[in-house]
């Protein structure tokens, strides 16, 4: 499971959008870091990663 988390973090960092991440972070009062990937694209990326690994 640890490998999957590392892979997901790398994949999300590669697809990140700094401008959107800043807006998301401000909206949440800078409590959390964001990659700036909106839900439809985020869900599609995660689904693809999970299916490739048999989840």
Protein Blocks (a to p, Z undefined) as FASTA:
>chain_A
ZZmmmmmmmmmmmmpcfklmmmmmmmnoomaccehiafklmmmmmmmmmmmnoZZ
